Amino acid sequence: MTYFSIDYRSPSSGVGQIVFPEQPNASQMILVTAGDDGPEINPHYKETVYFPYNLWEEHTRLKARKFFEALFEKHSVNHVYDSELNYEGDIPPDLGGGQYSTERWLNTLFS
């Protein structure tokens, strides 16, 4: 299964990674990075995708959702690994261990 693994602790290096089946090395993953400026290409990843920080703002959350929907569709992402979403409340994980369907993750963050 292709999945998106969010990384809340590394905003300077990324928002998360798209991980493909049987390709666990960074050189085979796509880094989703964020910032106020243009993308900073990370040479350790297969590709770098840029997510503008201002999309997290309340009035642009629909654009943020559309960004992730398009990204997930383009790369056939099946689920999201978000270990910290469990700490936000009583949201049961879809697949266990902090794994959510892409739709559930998007609805939780952007609804």
N, C-alpha and C positions, 0 to 999 in steps of 0.2 A: 504494500500500500504506500502511495506517495502521501506524505504528510507535511504540515507546516509546524515547526517547533518555534514557539515564541520565546524571546529572550528579553525579559524585563530589565536585566542587570547590565546590559551592554549597549545602551543607546548610541554611544559613540561608534561602535563597530557594527551595530545592526539592530533591527527589530526582531529578526528571527531568520530561520533557514527553511528552505524547501528541501526535504530529504526524499530521495528516490529509492525504490526498493533495491536492496543489495548493493547500495552505493553509499556507504556510511562515511566516506572521506570528504572533507571540506572541498577538495578539488572537484568533486562531483555534485556538489550542492549549489543552490542558488541562495545568495545572501540578499535579504531584504533589509536595506539600510535606510536611515532617516536623518534628516537634518534641515537646517534653514537654507542651505546652499545646494548646489548641484551635487550629484552623486560622487562619492569618493570610492573609486573602484578598489576592491580588495583583491589582490592578485592570488590569494589562497583559495578563492572560490571560482567555480565554473562561470558564474555570471553574477552581476550585482544589479539589483532593481532598487530604484529610489522611491521612497515614500516621504513626501513633504510633511514636516512636523505640524504645520498649520492645519492639516486635515484632522487632527485630534480635537480641534476646537469645536465647541458645541454647534455652531452654525454650519460646519462643513462635515458633520458626521455621516451624512448620506453619501458624500463623495468618498469618504474613507471606506465605507461599506462597499461601494461600487468598485473601488480600487482592489480590495481583497477578493471580491467576487470574481472580477475579471482575471486576477492573478491565479486564483485557485482553479478556475475553469481552464485557463491556458495551459497549466501544468498538471491537470488532472489530480489535484489535491483532494484526498478522500476524507481526511480528518485533521484536526489541530491538536497538538500536544501543548497544553497550557496548565502546568502544575500549580500555578498560583491562582487560577480562577476558582479553585475549590475553596480558597480562603476568603473569597468575597462574600460567601453566604452559604446557604443550604442548596447549592446547585449540584445535583447528582451528575457525575460524569457519565457520558453515553457509553463509553467502552471500558471504563475503569482506568485508574492510574493517571487521571488528568487528561484523558483523551476525549475529544468531543467531535461530533459530526461538524462539518464546516458550517452547515446551516444553523445549528444550535450555538456554535461559538459566535457567529456573526450576529445572531439575534440577541445574545447575551450582552455583547459589547456595544452594539449599535442600535438598540431599540429603545 
